[in-house]
Amino acid sequence: MSVAACAALLERGDADRFAAVMAAPVAAREALLVLYAFNLEVARAPWVTKEPMIAEMRLQWWRDVVAEAGEGRPARAHEVAGPLAGLIREAGLPVGVMDALVEARRWDVYREPFEDGAALAAYLEDSGGGLMWLAGRALGAGDGAEAALRGLGWAAGLAAFLQAVPELEARGRVPLVDGRPEAVAALAREGLARLAAAKPGLRALGKARAATISAWQAEALLRLAAAEPGRVASGALRVSEFARRWGLLKAGFRAGLV
């Protein structure tokens, strides 16, 4: 399957995941490029229009793409849909998980806040957790690795979500159920706890460990948010460029030693 268009799309629209793919072993890159390009298309669908109905139609289009691929029907003529259908068939990706990933993005379409902490947790589970599990599965991870990969993905999704809080607020969304510093710190600690619980299961992933590279910043960002929660609201939740590069290098090195 041709993935050049997926690579170009990811490089332009999701620099961090593109960097993670480039740090992965060569054999893992094709599948990750396709999957992450799909995720990017889904994630930006709610934001390319101010009309909720149009955004809903875009998300439904991707749900249909996934469902049709799962049924073995011909792929639609789209630079990502074609390679994605091939990946779903070749890797046996669970289309229910992919559908839940798309469905989760409906929250981004509207201005209503999350109903409660459980709703935010479910959003992170279906988006970040689901994507990490799909990435691992695409690289050969077995069912026994699902909990660890989902835990890592949840934590990484939370870190990215906290970084996006100022932008979400600027776009009229209410991202945090409780924006008080102590509540933000507690949320970050929950992410760290999930990350710690996931680590033992990640060590046995073998070649599928390349899927975890995309979470290379999660622990540092969550530790920073737990210690200095005010950085979330001010848009200063980021690590130094040196720490970022070093973290990526370490993650890529670990993934290659399998």
N, C-alpha and C positions, 0 to 999 in steps of 0.2 A: 504494500500500500504506500502511496506517495504521501509524505508528511512535510514536504517543503513549505507548503502553505501554512500548515499548523505551526511550524517552527517560526515562520515570519510573524504570524499573528501573535504568538506568545511573546516573542522578543519585543514587539511593540507595546503590547498591552499588559504584560505581567512579568516585569523584569526579574523579580525575585525567583519565581518558579522557573523561568528560563535559565537563570544562573544555576539553580539546583539541578536541572536536567543536564546542563553542560558539565557539572561536577560528577555526574553519575557515570558508571561504566558504559562504554559505547553500546553494548548489547541491550541496555535498559532504555536507551534514549527514545527510540521510536515510539514505543508504547506510551511513555510518559508525555511526550510531546502531544500526541493525539488526545490523551485524556485531559491534560491541562488546557489544551485549546478548547475542548468541549466545555470545561468548567468556566473558562473565561467568557465564552459566548453566552452561557447561561447567566453568569454573574452580572454581566453588563446589560442584559436584555431589559431589566426594569428601568434602566437609567437613560436609554437612548430616546425616550419619548416622555412627554408629560401626560399622555393620555393613558390612564390605567387599562382601558380595554385593549389598546394596542399592545401594551406590555404583557398583558395576560395572553394575548394571541401569540406573541413571540415565545413565551414560555411553553405554551401548549404545543407549538410547532416542535420544540425540542423533545417534549414528552412523546410526541408522535414518532419522531425520528428514532428514539430509543425503543419504543414499542415495536415498530416495524422491523428494526434490526433484530430484536429478540425473536420475532416470528419468522425470520429468514427472508423477509421481503426485500426487493431491490432497494439500495440506498438512494436517497434523494440527491439531486444534483447540487451539492454544496461542498465547499472546500474542506469543511470539517466533518460533515455528515457521512461522506463516503469512507474516509479512513476510520471514523468511529464505528461504523457498522462492521467493518472488517475486524477491528479490535474486539468488539463484543463477541463476534463469532469465534475468533481464534483463541481468545483468552477465557471464554465462557463467563464474561462479566455478568453479575446479577442485575438484571434490568430493573428489578424492584428498588434496589439501592440507588440506581441512577435516576429513576423516576422521583424518588424521595428528595434527591439532591435538587432537582429542578423545582419541585413543589415548594421546597423550603424558601426559595427566592421570591415567592409571592409576597412575603413580608416586606420586601424591598419596594414593592410596587406602591404600597399605601402608606399613609402617615400615622396610622394607629400604632401606639406603643405595644410592646409585648405585654400580654396579660399579666404575667408574673415571671418569677425566676425560672420556673419549669419550662415555660414557653421559650425563653431565651436558650436554655440548655438544649431543648429539642431542636431548635434552629441550628445550633452549633453541632449537634450530633448528626443531623442529616446533611449538613453542608461540609464542614471541616472533617468530621468523623467519617462520613460516607466517602468523601473523596480520598482520604488516606487509605481506607480499606480497599477501594477500587484500584488504587495505584499498586498496593501490595498484591492484590489478586492478579492484576495484569502482568506482574512480574513473577507469578508462580506461587504466591503465599497460599497456604492451606487454610481451611476453616478455623483451625486452632489458633491462628494468628489474628483473627478478627478483633477480639477484645483489645489486644495491645495496640493494634493499628488504629482502631477507633479512638482509644484513649489519647494517643499521641495526636491524632487529627483534631480531636476536640480542643486540646490544649493549644495547638497551633492556630486553630480557627479563632479561639478566644483572643490570643495575642494580636492577630491581624485585626480582629473586630475592635479591640481597644484602641489600636492605632487609628482606626477609621472613625472613631467617635466624633471628632470635630467636623469632619467632612459630612458625616451623616446628619449631624445637627444643622449644618449650614444648608442642607438640602431639605430641611423641614421634618426630619425623622426624630424620634425619641428613642435612641438606641439602648439606654440603660434603664432598667427597672428602678434602680436606686443609684443616683449619681453622687451620693455623698462619698468623700474620700475613704471613709472606713468601709463602706460597702464595696467600692471598687477594689480596695486592697483585699477584702475577703474573697471576691470573685477571682482575683489573680491567684490567691492561695489555693483556691479550688482547682484552678488549672494546673498549678504546680503539683498538687496531690495526684491528679489524674496522670500527669506526666511521669511521676515517680512510680505509680502503680503499673504503668505500661512498660517501663524499661526492661524488666526481666524477660518479658515475652518478645521484645524486639531483638534481643541478642541471638535468638535462634532462627532468624528469618532467612539466613543464607543470602542468595542472590537478590531476593526480594527486599533486602535492606535498603537498596537504592531508592525505594519509595519514600523512605524516611528523611531523605536529604532536605526536602522542601520545608521541614520543620526546624531547620538549623538555628533559627533566631528565637524560637518560642521560649525556651527556658530563660534566656537572658532578659527578654522583654517582660515576661511575667514576674521575674524577680524584681525588676525595676519598678513595675506597676505596684507590686505588693509593698515595696519599701517607700516609694514616692508616688502615690496614687494621683497627686495633682498633675503629674505629667500627662495623664490621659486627657483631661479637659483642655489643657493648654496646647496639645498637639506636639508635645516634646517626648513622647514615648518612642525612643529610638536608641540604638546602641551606636558606639563610635564606628567609623568606617574600618578601623583596624580590627575591632572585635567582630564586626560583620564578616570581613574577609577571612579572618582566622577561623571563625565558626564554620563557615562554608567549607574551608579547606579540610578541617577535621571531620566534618560530616561526610564529605566525599571520600576521604581516606578510609574511614571506617567501612563505608559501603563497598569499597573496592577490595577489602580484606576478607572475602568470603569465598 
